Amino acid sequence: MKHQHHTALIALASLTTAAALTGCGGGNNPNAPEVTVTVTPTVTAPPTSSTSKPAAPKVPASDDKGRKFDFGVVTKVSTVGSTAVLELDRWTYKGLDDAKLASQGVPIGPFKGKPPYENQNAKLTYTLPVADGARILYHHCLAADQPLQTKSVGAKDLTGLADRENTVLVALDDQGRVTAAENLPGCPG
């Protein structure tokens, strides 16, 4: 408002000066040049503040759309907006065809001895957004003759699990989002 008031005063002063000059240049002297003053007021609107919020970051699409399950090691967990996103290094469960794994999952439970899985490709990972309300469980085996220790964890807790505990089965919805995840624990000894 101060700027508009100041601009109006300048315009008024210019008009007053023009009127005075016209009066002095007067009608008594026909040879005097006519003086014309043109005033163009400038109205400057104050900048408007934008109340719109920046666009929310776009959650990446799942690389596993069409599968019901996937299995492997979670190599990274990031957050896009409020959505956790897993990077899964897919592993092979020995003696189980990938198509069957994708439709039925793998047996969940502790194992003894050699792990029933192997990593055949450490270079390729799959991006999997985690659905709201996904159930994520961490299992730990102290000994084969003792019950599993199980607790609910967050998606970030799936990275950096110890060897023999680091493979994870994920259940997926029709969009390929993780709705449940749990690790396969190996028992010592």
N, C-alpha and C positions, 0 to 999 in steps of 0.2 A: 504494500500500500504506500509506503514512503516513496518508492520509485515513481509510482503513478502520480502522486501529489506533486513531487518535484518536477516531473515532466509537464504537468498542467500549469505550474507557475512559470516555467520557461516559455510555454506557448502563450500565456497571457502577457508576459513581458514583451515578447516579440510582436504581438498584436498592438500593444500600447506604443511601442517604438514605431511601428508602421503607421499608426494613426498620427503620431507626432510628426513624422517625416512628411506625410502627406499634407499636414497643416502648414508646415514650414515651406514646402516646395510650392505651395499655394497657387491659388487661382489668380493672383494679381499679376504674376509675371508669365505671360504667354510663351516666352522663349525658354523658360526653365524646363529641364527634362523631367518627365514624370517618373516617380519612383514607385516601384511595385515590390512589395515584400510578400513572399509566399511562405506560409508556415504549414508544415506537415507534422501533425502530432504523431508521436510514436507511443503506442501502448505496449508495454512489456508485461506479459502475464508471468506471475511467479511460477517456478517449476512445480509440476504436480508430483506428489509422491505416489509411487506405484504400490498398490496393495496386493498385487498378484505375487504369488510365490514362484520361485524357480521350479522348473519341471523336475519331478522326482527322477532319480536315476533309473534307467530301464534294467530290470532283472534279466539276465541272459536266459535264453530258452534252454531247456534240458537237451543234452545229447542222447538221452535214453528214452525218448518218447516212444511208446509202443511196447516197452518192456515192463514186466511186473516186478522184477528183481534185478539187482546187479550185486557184484561181489568183488572186493579188492581192498586196497589200502588207500585211506584218505591222505593225500599228499599235502593238501592246503584247504583252508576254510577262509573265505572272505565274506564281507558283508556288503551288499548292494542295497542302499536304502535301509530298510529294516529286515531284509531277507538274507539269511545265511546261504552261502553257495559253496558246495563241496567240489573239490577236484578229486576224482577217483581214478586210481591206477587199477584197471581191471585185472584180476588174477583168474587163473583157471583152477577149478576144483577137480582134482584127479578122478577120472572115471565118470565124469558128468558132462554131457554134451552142453554147449553154451545155450542152445535153444531151450533145453529143458531147464537149465539154470535160470534163464530169462523168464520162464513162465512159472516155475515152482520154487526157486530159491535153492539154498543148500541146507543140509542138516545143521541145526543149531544145537550146540552142546559142546562140552569140553572134549578135547582129544588128548590122547597119550601117544608118546613116541613121535615118529616122523609126521610133520604136518600133512594134511590131506589136500594141500593146494600148492600151486607154484606160480611164479611170475614169468610169463613168456614174452612180455613186451613192456619194458620200463619207460618207453618214450611217449606212449600215447595215454592221455588222460581224458576223462569224461566230466563235463560240467553238469552238476546236478543241484538246482535250487531246492531248498528245504521248505516244505509247506508249513504254514502256521500250525502250531499244535503237534508237530511231529514228535513221536516217542523215540528217544535215543537212550539206549542202555549200554552200560559198560559192565562186562563180566570178567571176573578174575578167579582163577583156580589156584588155591593154595596147595591142594593135594588131591589126587584122583579119588580118594576115599572120603573126601569132605565135600559139603555142598558148595556150590558156586557163591561167590560174593557178587551181588549185582546192585548197581545203583543207577539212577537217572542222571544223565549228564547233558551238557550243552554240545552243540555241533562242534565247537572249537576243541572240545576234549577228545575228539576222534583222531586228531593229528598227534604224532609223536608217541603213539602207544608202543610199548615194549615188543620186541620180537616174540612170536608165538601168541600175541594178544592183538596184533595190529590189523588183522584182516576183518573186514566189516561186511555184513549183509545189509543191503538197503532195500526196502520195499518202496515201490513207486506208484503214483496215481496215473491216470490216463494222460496227464500232461508231462509225465516224467519227473515230477517233483517227489522228493523224499518224504514219505509219510511215517516211516519208522526205520531205525538203524540199530544194529547191535553187533558187537564183535564176537568172534569165535575164540574162546580162550584155550590155550594149551596148558595142560597140567605139567608141573615139573616131574622129572624123573623117569 
